[in-house]
Structure formats: structure tokens, C-alpha cells
Amino acid sequence: MKVRSRKIDNKEKAEYLDALYTAVESLRSREEVKNFLRDLLTEGERIMVGRRIVIAKRLLNEESYEQIIREMRVGPDTIMRVHRWLEDDIEGYEKAVKKLEKVLESRQEKRDKA
């Protein structure tokens, strides 16, 4: 039975979210994170989360909505939603994307040396 987040009281929400955040925090390697997310989310959900991260990266690199829509075949509503999340005060996306870019650069440097 599907439960809507609006119908869960704040104490329960806090408990469930704490369990999720603590579980993610406890993972020590990329492989552990990958296996956890593979067990937790469907392939479609994992892809959609990944797409949102790529959209955030592209928006932070000042790519236009039109370019993102054309190249990623994603709707403007999805881009707007990610854009709104980027504009809030929490900065979760920004920090994750910056760390992602460093990891990707490091991987590319290793490939270039090989």
C-alpha cells in the first residue's frame, strides 16, 4: 500500500529519513553505495536520480534549458524543478555536483596517464 508523505506525521518522517541518511552515511565505498542503491531503488528510479544530478551539473555550468531538453530528451518541468532545488539555501546539489566533477576529473587524469 502506497503511503503519501503528506499523510505521515512529522515524528515518523523524521524517523524514516534519519534511517535513510544514517544508512547512506554508514557506507564506506562506492561499491557499497552502488549495491545499497541497487537494492533500494528500481533501475528506473536510479536512472532518474542520476539524470537530475546531470541536469544540475549542466545548469551549474550555465547550459540553456533548450540545450538540456534537446540533448537529454527531458521535459522543461523536470529542469525547472532541479533549477528550483539549486536555488534554495541548502546547497545539497551544488556540493554533490562539485564533488562529482572532482571525481570525474581525477578519473580522466588516471585514464590520460594510462
N, C-alpha and C positions, 0 to 999 in steps of 0.2 A: 504494500500500500504506500503510495507516494504521499509524503507529508510536505506541505508548503512551509517555507521558512517563516512566513508571517504568522503562522499558527503555533509556532514553538515559542514558549516563554523565554525570556532573556537568560534565566539561570540555566536552562537546558542548552540554549545556543552557546553560552559561554563554555559549558562542559564539553560539548561536541567539538567546538572549534579549538579548545585547548588540547583535546586529544589529538586532533589533526596536526596542529602546529608542533606539538611535542613529538609526535611520531616522526614528522619530517625532520625536525631538528636533531633527532637522535641518530639519523642515518649518517654514515661516515664516508661513503664513497659514491661515485657516480653510478656504479653497478647496483648498489643498494637502493639508491633513489630510483633508478630505472626499473628495478624489479618491483619496488613498492608501488610506483605509479602504474605499472603494467597490471598488478593485481587489483589496484584500487579503481582505476578508470578503464572504460572501454577504449578501443583503439580510436574510435571517432572522437571521444572526449579528449584524449591525449593530443590528437592532431589539432583540434580546435583550440586548446590551450596554447599549443606551440604556435599556431597561426596568430593568435593575439599577441604573443611575445614578439613575433617577427613584425607584425603591424606596428607595435610600439617602437621597435627599433627603427623602422623606416620613418615613422612620424618624428622621432627624435633627430633623425638625420635630415629632416625638413623635406621629405618627399611629399609630393602632392597627393591628395585623395585620388585624383584621376589616374595617376600612375600606379598607385597601390591597387585600385579597383581593376585596372586593365591587366596588370601583371599577376595578381594573386587571385583574380576572379572572386572577389569578396564584395559584399554589399556596402554601401555608404553608411548604413546604420551600424554595422559592426565597427567600422573605422571611427565613427563618431563616438561610440561607446568607449573604445580604447582611448581615444583622444580626451574624453572627459575624465577617465581614470588617471591619465597622465597629468591633467591639470589640477587634480586635487592636491591637498597638502601632505599626503602620506609618503609619496615618492617611492613606493614599492617597485613599480615598473622601472623607473629610472635607474634605481640601484641594480636591479636584476639585469637590465639591458647593458649597463656599463660593465658589470662583471662578465656577462656573456661575451661582450666584444673583446675583453682582455683574454678570455679563454680561447676564443676563435683566433685571435692574433697569435697567441702562443702556439696553437696547433699548426697554423700556417707557417710560422717560423721553423718549427720542427720539420715540416714537410719540405721546406725550401732547403734546409741543411742536409736532408737525406738524399 
